[in-house]
Amino acid sequence: MKIKAIGALSATQPLEAMEISRREPGPHDVQIEIAYCGVCHSDIHQVRSEWAGTLYPCVPGHEIVGRVTATGEHVQRYRPGDLVGVGCIVDSCKQCEECEEGLENYCDNMVGTYNGPTADAPGHTLGGYSRQIVVHERYVLRISHPEEQLAAVAPLLCAGITTWSPLRHWGVGPGKKVGVVGIGGLGHMGIKLAHALGAHVVAFTTSESKREAAKALGADEVVISRSPEEMQAHRKSFDFILNTVAAPHNLDIFTVLLKRDGTMTLVGAPATPHDSPEVFNLIMKRRAIAGSMIGGIPETQEMLDFCAEHGIVADIEQIRADQINEAYERMLKGDVHYRFVIDNATL
């Protein structure tokens, strides 16, 4: 099938309209008409070859929502008309320890929604900046939000699960003091989810102008990280810090805020490494710096159900497909509150 899409032909060219091929649904496949696709900072890194191994044409997009239009003969969970989503994963080995535990995101053979290996033309996966996608039912997620919220649900498929997974893994809930570093596409979801989980949430930002916005998202306190006095007031007080910043920065100013046995988890993926942290800041209080990558399919469904129950969606700016290059430039300037979402009907 020939499908309308937007993608890049090289790292130095702007994204442009193109036609791509999609396979016919196999026995376990779900065919989805994409209504909306969120725009992730990872899309920019991959399109512009800031991450190694970009394959062209590159059609980004892994925050996909839409309706089922057809299913394979062995599909049990979905029927045409169902509201569904697809996140960052479209395949894995299905047999390793990680897959058996529902942690397909850590499978060594996990296949990303774009730029991953596939037998389909052109030999690598093509993502959600397109009108349609065909995905094995295992990697399709049910959406229970009202249809009018569908565009704002799209970023949950990456920004939502990327923050939900570590919050759940490290036991965030009532009685916990939790910091969220950065108030962007990931950070704004981290604040909303940590607040809904019942934690005392402190947002960290470099910008005074974001103080009230962070409180509106659910932060109990807001700290300007450039203020030594404000940072000092929180030393050795955090159970957990979720660091969402996707640029190299000083990690030590945050690790000293952790209690004994506290953990700071990094979910932002900078194009160049952070400086090495000061080891004594870790060993003197048995603190830890950890990492977390998206989430498995079961916990992504758990996150979507939790968000539907609590009325949580992303704060978005909806754009037409022909505005994608402008949106990329605005993202690089931090000029988005907090996630762009493409209306795929405009492709």
LINVENKA-V33432 format. One record per pair of residues at least 12 apart in sequence whose C-alpha atoms are under 7 Angstrom apart, sorted by the first residue. I is the first residue (numbers start at 1). GAP is how many residues later the second one is. D is the distance in Angstrom with one decimal. If there is no record, write none. Layout:
# LINVENKA-V33432
i: {I & I}
gap: {GAP & GAP}
d: {D & D}
This chain:
# LINVENKA-V33432
i: {1 & 1 & 1 & 2 & 2 & 2 & 2 & 3 & 3 & 3 & 3 & 3 & 3 & 3 & 4 & 4 & 4 & 4 & 4 & 4 & 5 & 5 & 5 & 5 & 5 & 5 & 5 & 5 & 6 & 6 & 6 & 6 & 7 & 7 & 7 & 7 & 8 & 8 & 8 & 8 & 8 & 9 & 9 & 9 & 10 & 11 & 11 & 11 & 12 & 14 & 15 & 21 & 22 & 22 & 23 & 23 & 25 & 25 & 25 & 26 & 27 & 27 & 27 & 27 & 28 & 28 & 28 & 28 & 28 & 28 & 29 & 29 & 29 & 29 & 29 & 29 & 29 & 30 & 30 & 30 & 30 & 30 & 30 & 30 & 30 & 31 & 31 & 31 & 31 & 31 & 31 & 31 & 32 & 32 & 32 & 32 & 32 & 32 & 32 & 33 & 33 & 33 & 33 & 33 & 33 & 33 & 34 & 34 & 34 & 34 & 34 & 34 & 34 & 35 & 35 & 35 & 35 & 35 & 36 & 36 & 36 & 36 & 36 & 36 & 36 & 36 & 36 & 37 & 37 & 37 & 37 & 37 & 37 & 37 & 37 & 37 & 37 & 38 & 38 & 38 & 38 & 38 & 38 & 38 & 38 & 39 & 39 & 39 & 39 & 43 & 43 & 44 & 50 & 51 & 54 & 55 & 58 & 58 & 59 & 59 & 59 & 59 & 60 & 60 & 60 & 60 & 60 & 61 & 61 & 61 & 62 & 62 & 62 & 62 & 62 & 62 & 62 & 63 & 63 & 63 & 63 & 63 & 63 & 64 & 64 & 64 & 64 & 64 & 65 & 65 & 65 & 65 & 65 & 66 & 66 & 66 & 67 & 67 & 67 & 67 & 68 & 68 & 68 & 68 & 68 & 69 & 75 & 83 & 83 & 84 & 84 & 84 & 84 & 85 & 85 & 85 & 85 & 86 & 86 & 86 & 86 & 87 & 87 & 88 & 88 & 88 & 89 & 89 & 89 & 89 & 89 & 90 & 90 & 90 & 90 & 90 & 90 & 91 & 91 & 92 & 92 & 92 & 92 & 92 & 93 & 93 & 102 & 102 & 102 & 103 & 103 & 103 & 104 & 104 & 105 & 105 & 105 & 113 & 113 & 113 & 114 & 114 & 130 & 131 & 139 & 141 & 143 & 144 & 144 & 145 & 151 & 152 & 152 & 152 & 152 & 153 & 153 & 155 & 156 & 158 & 159 & 159 & 159 & 160 & 161 & 161 & 161 & 161 & 162 & 162 & 162 & 162 & 163 & 163 & 163 & 164 & 164 & 165 & 165 & 166 & 167 & 172 & 172 & 172 & 173 & 173 & 173 & 174 & 174 & 174 & 175 & 176 & 176 & 176 & 177 & 177 & 177 & 177 & 177 & 177 & 178 & 178 & 178 & 178 & 178 & 178 & 178 & 178 & 179 & 179 & 179 & 179 & 179 & 179 & 179 & 180 & 180 & 180 & 180 & 180 & 180 & 181 & 181 & 181 & 181 & 181 & 181 & 181 & 182 & 182 & 182 & 182 & 182 & 183 & 184 & 185 & 185 & 186 & 187 & 188 & 189 & 191 & 191 & 191 & 192 & 192 & 195 & 195 & 200 & 201 & 201 & 201 & 202 & 202 & 202 & 202 & 203 & 203 & 203 & 203 & 204 & 204 & 204 & 204 & 205 & 205 & 205 & 206 & 206 & 206 & 207 & 208 & 234 & 235 & 235 & 235 & 236 & 236 & 236 & 236 & 237 & 237 & 237 & 238 & 238 & 238 & 238 & 239 & 239 & 239 & 239 & 240 & 240 & 240 & 240 & 241 & 241 & 241 & 242 & 242 & 242 & 243 & 243 & 243 & 243 & 243 & 244 & 244 & 244 & 245 & 246 & 246 & 246 & 247 & 248 & 248 & 248 & 248 & 249 & 251 & 252 & 252 & 255 & 256 & 258 & 260 & 260 & 260 & 261 & 261 & 261 & 262 & 262 & 263 & 263 & 263 & 263 & 264 & 264 & 264 & 265 & 265 & 265 & 265 & 266 & 266 & 266 & 267 & 267 & 267 & 315 & 315 & 315 & 316 & 316 & 316 & 316 & 316 & 317 & 317 & 317 & 317 & 318 & 318 & 318 & 318 & 319 & 319 & 319 & 319 & 320 & 320 & 320 & 321 & 321 & 321 & 321 & 321}
gap: {20 & 21 & 22 & 17 & 18 & 19 & 20 & 16 & 17 & 18 & 19 & 127 & 128 & 129 & 14 & 15 & 16 & 126 & 127 & 343 & 12 & 13 & 14 & 15 & 124 & 125 & 126 & 342 & 12 & 53 & 123 & 124 & 50 & 51 & 52 & 53 & 39 & 48 & 49 & 50 & 51 & 47 & 48 & 49 & 46 & 36 & 37 & 38 & 36 & 311 & 310 & 100 & 111 & 112 & 97 & 111 & 46 & 47 & 109 & 46 & 45 & 46 & 47 & 48 & 44 & 45 & 46 & 47 & 108 & 109 & 42 & 43 & 46 & 105 & 106 & 107 & 108 & 38 & 40 & 41 & 42 & 104 & 105 & 106 & 107 & 37 & 38 & 39 & 40 & 102 & 103 & 104 & 34 & 35 & 36 & 37 & 100 & 101 & 102 & 33 & 34 & 35 & 36 & 98 & 99 & 100 & 30 & 31 & 32 & 33 & 97 & 98 & 310 & 30 & 31 & 308 & 309 & 310 & 28 & 29 & 30 & 115 & 118 & 305 & 306 & 307 & 308 & 24 & 26 & 27 & 28 & 91 & 92 & 117 & 304 & 305 & 307 & 23 & 25 & 26 & 116 & 117 & 302 & 303 & 304 & 22 & 300 & 301 & 302 & 17 & 18 & 284 & 221 & 220 & 61 & 60 & 57 & 68 & 55 & 67 & 68 & 70 & 54 & 66 & 67 & 68 & 69 & 66 & 67 & 68 & 24 & 25 & 26 & 51 & 65 & 66 & 96 & 23 & 24 & 91 & 92 & 94 & 95 & 21 & 22 & 23 & 64 & 90 & 19 & 20 & 21 & 85 & 89 & 17 & 18 & 19 & 14 & 15 & 16 & 17 & 12 & 13 & 14 & 15 & 16 & 12 & 62 & 59 & 60 & 56 & 57 & 58 & 59 & 55 & 56 & 57 & 58 & 53 & 54 & 55 & 71 & 70 & 71 & 24 & 25 & 70 & 21 & 22 & 23 & 24 & 50 & 21 & 22 & 23 & 45 & 46 & 49 & 19 & 20 & 12 & 15 & 17 & 18 & 19 & 16 & 17 & 194 & 195 & 196 & 192 & 193 & 194 & 192 & 193 & 189 & 190 & 191 & 12 & 13 & 14 & 12 & 13 & 214 & 213 & 158 & 160 & 161 & 161 & 164 & 163 & 190 & 161 & 162 & 163 & 164 & 160 & 161 & 159 & 158 & 136 & 26 & 27 & 30 & 29 & 133 & 134 & 139 & 142 & 105 & 131 & 132 & 133 & 23 & 26 & 27 & 29 & 139 & 129 & 130 & 126 & 27 & 22 & 25 & 27 & 24 & 25 & 26 & 23 & 24 & 25 & 24 & 23 & 24 & 63 & 22 & 23 & 24 & 61 & 62 & 63 & 21 & 22 & 23 & 24 & 60 & 61 & 62 & 63 & 22 & 23 & 24 & 59 & 61 & 62 & 63 & 22 & 23 & 24 & 61 & 62 & 63 & 22 & 23 & 24 & 61 & 62 & 63 & 64 & 22 & 23 & 61 & 62 & 63 & 22 & 154 & 153 & 154 & 58 & 57 & 29 & 125 & 26 & 27 & 28 & 25 & 26 & 23 & 24 & 20 & 18 & 19 & 20 & 17 & 18 & 19 & 20 & 16 & 18 & 19 & 20 & 18 & 19 & 20 & 21 & 18 & 19 & 20 & 18 & 19 & 20 & 17 & 16 & 23 & 21 & 22 & 23 & 20 & 21 & 22 & 23 & 20 & 21 & 22 & 19 & 20 & 21 & 24 & 19 & 20 & 23 & 24 & 18 & 22 & 23 & 24 & 22 & 23 & 24 & 22 & 23 & 24 & 21 & 22 & 23 & 24 & 25 & 22 & 23 & 24 & 23 & 22 & 23 & 24 & 23 & 22 & 24 & 25 & 26 & 25 & 26 & 25 & 26 & 26 & 25 & 29 & 25 & 26 & 27 & 24 & 25 & 26 & 25 & 26 & 24 & 25 & 26 & 27 & 24 & 25 & 26 & 24 & 25 & 26 & 27 & 24 & 25 & 26 & 24 & 25 & 26 & 22 & 23 & 24 & 21 & 22 & 23 & 24 & 25 & 20 & 22 & 23 & 24 & 22 & 23 & 24 & 25 & 21 & 22 & 23 & 24 & 22 & 23 & 26 & 21 & 22 & 23 & 25 & 26}
d: {5.3 & 5.2 & 6.4 & 6.1 & 5.6 & 4.7 & 6.5 & 5.4 & 5.2 & 6.0 & 7.0 & 6.9 & 6.2 & 6.7 & 6.1 & 4.8 & 6.5 & 5.7 & 5.8 & 6.4 & 5.9 & 5.3 & 5.7 & 6.6 & 5.6 & 4.0 & 6.4 & 6.5 & 5.7 & 6.2 & 5.6 & 6.4 & 6.4 & 5.4 & 4.2 & 6.8 & 6.6 & 6.9 & 5.6 & 5.2 & 6.6 & 5.5 & 4.7 & 6.6 & 6.4 & 5.9 & 4.2 & 5.7 & 6.7 & 6.4 & 6.4 & 6.6 & 6.7 & 6.8 & 6.7 & 6.9 & 6.4 & 5.6 & 6.4 & 5.3 & 4.1 & 5.0 & 5.2 & 6.8 & 5.2 & 6.9 & 5.4 & 5.1 & 5.6 & 5.9 & 5.9 & 5.2 & 6.9 & 6.4 & 5.4 & 4.2 & 5.4 & 6.7 & 6.2 & 4.6 & 6.5 & 5.6 & 5.4 & 6.0 & 5.7 & 5.8 & 5.6 & 5.1 & 6.1 & 5.9 & 4.4 & 6.6 & 6.2 & 5.4 & 4.5 & 5.6 & 5.6 & 5.4 & 6.2 & 5.5 & 5.4 & 6.3 & 6.3 & 6.0 & 4.6 & 6.8 & 6.6 & 5.8 & 4.4 & 6.7 & 5.3 & 5.2 & 6.5 & 5.9 & 4.6 & 6.4 & 5.3 & 6.5 & 6.1 & 5.6 & 6.7 & 5.6 & 6.6 & 6.5 & 5.5 & 5.0 & 5.3 & 6.3 & 5.2 & 4.6 & 6.5 & 5.8 & 6.4 & 6.0 & 5.5 & 5.2 & 6.9 & 6.7 & 4.8 & 6.7 & 5.5 & 5.3 & 5.9 & 4.1 & 6.1 & 6.4 & 6.7 & 5.4 & 5.8 & 5.6 & 6.7 & 6.9 & 6.4 & 7.0 & 6.5 & 6.0 & 6.8 & 6.7 & 6.7 & 5.0 & 5.2 & 6.2 & 5.8 & 6.6 & 4.8 & 6.2 & 6.0 & 4.7 & 4.2 & 5.4 & 6.8 & 5.0 & 4.9 & 5.8 & 6.1 & 5.9 & 7.0 & 6.5 & 5.2 & 5.1 & 5.4 & 4.9 & 5.9 & 5.4 & 5.0 & 6.2 & 5.8 & 5.6 & 5.8 & 4.3 & 6.5 & 7.0 & 5.6 & 5.8 & 5.7 & 6.4 & 5.5 & 5.5 & 4.7 & 5.9 & 4.6 & 5.2 & 5.4 & 6.7 & 6.9 & 6.3 & 6.7 & 6.4 & 5.5 & 6.7 & 5.4 & 4.6 & 5.1 & 6.0 & 5.0 & 6.4 & 6.6 & 6.7 & 5.3 & 6.2 & 6.7 & 4.6 & 6.1 & 5.6 & 5.2 & 6.6 & 6.9 & 5.9 & 4.7 & 5.3 & 6.6 & 5.8 & 5.9 & 5.3 & 6.2 & 6.9 & 5.6 & 5.8 & 4.9 & 6.3 & 6.4 & 5.3 & 4.1 & 5.8 & 5.7 & 6.8 & 5.5 & 6.2 & 5.9 & 6.7 & 4.2 & 7.0 & 5.1 & 6.9 & 6.7 & 5.7 & 5.2 & 6.0 & 6.6 & 5.4 & 4.5 & 4.7 & 6.7 & 6.1 & 6.5 & 6.1 & 6.7 & 6.8 & 6.0 & 5.1 & 6.7 & 5.4 & 5.2 & 6.6 & 6.1 & 5.3 & 6.4 & 6.2 & 6.8 & 6.5 & 6.4 & 5.0 & 6.6 & 5.9 & 5.6 & 5.8 & 5.7 & 6.6 & 6.9 & 6.3 & 4.0 & 6.3 & 6.7 & 6.8 & 5.2 & 6.8 & 6.6 & 6.9 & 5.7 & 6.3 & 7.0 & 6.9 & 6.9 & 6.4 & 5.0 & 5.0 & 4.8 & 7.0 & 4.5 & 4.8 & 6.2 & 5.2 & 6.1 & 6.1 & 6.0 & 4.8 & 6.2 & 5.2 & 5.5 & 6.8 & 6.5 & 6.0 & 5.0 & 6.1 & 5.9 & 6.2 & 5.0 & 5.5 & 5.8 & 4.7 & 5.7 & 6.9 & 6.4 & 4.4 & 6.0 & 6.3 & 4.9 & 6.0 & 5.8 & 4.8 & 5.9 & 6.1 & 4.7 & 6.5 & 6.2 & 4.7 & 5.8 & 6.6 & 5.9 & 5.4 & 6.9 & 5.7 & 5.5 & 6.5 & 5.5 & 4.9 & 5.4 & 6.0 & 5.7 & 6.8 & 6.6 & 6.4 & 6.1 & 6.2 & 5.8 & 5.7 & 5.8 & 7.0 & 6.3 & 5.0 & 5.3 & 6.6 & 5.6 & 5.9 & 4.7 & 5.5 & 6.0 & 6.4 & 4.7 & 6.2 & 5.9 & 4.9 & 5.9 & 5.9 & 6.5 & 5.2 & 5.8 & 5.3 & 5.4 & 5.9 & 6.6 & 6.5 & 5.9 & 6.0 & 4.1 & 6.9 & 6.2 & 4.5 & 4.7 & 4.3 & 5.9 & 5.7 & 5.1 & 6.1 & 4.5 & 5.4 & 6.6 & 6.2 & 5.9 & 4.8 & 6.8 & 6.9 & 5.6 & 5.1 & 5.8 & 6.4 & 4.5 & 6.3 & 5.9 & 5.2 & 6.4 & 6.8 & 6.0 & 4.9 & 6.2 & 6.8 & 6.3 & 5.2 & 4.6 & 4.9 & 4.1 & 4.9 & 4.6 & 4.6 & 6.0 & 6.7 & 6.1 & 4.6 & 6.0 & 6.2 & 5.8 & 6.5 & 6.7 & 6.2 & 7.0 & 4.5 & 5.8 & 6.0 & 6.4 & 5.1 & 4.8 & 5.1 & 6.5 & 5.8 & 4.7 & 5.8 & 7.0 & 6.3 & 4.9 & 6.2 & 5.8 & 4.5 & 5.1 & 6.7 & 6.2 & 4.8 & 6.5 & 6.2 & 5.7 & 6.5 & 6.5 & 5.6 & 6.5 & 6.3 & 5.6 & 4.7 & 5.6 & 6.6 & 7.0 & 6.2 & 4.9 & 6.2 & 5.8 & 4.8 & 5.9 & 6.6 & 6.7 & 6.0 & 5.0 & 6.1 & 5.7 & 5.6 & 5.7 & 5.8 & 6.6 & 6.6 & 5.7 & 5.6}
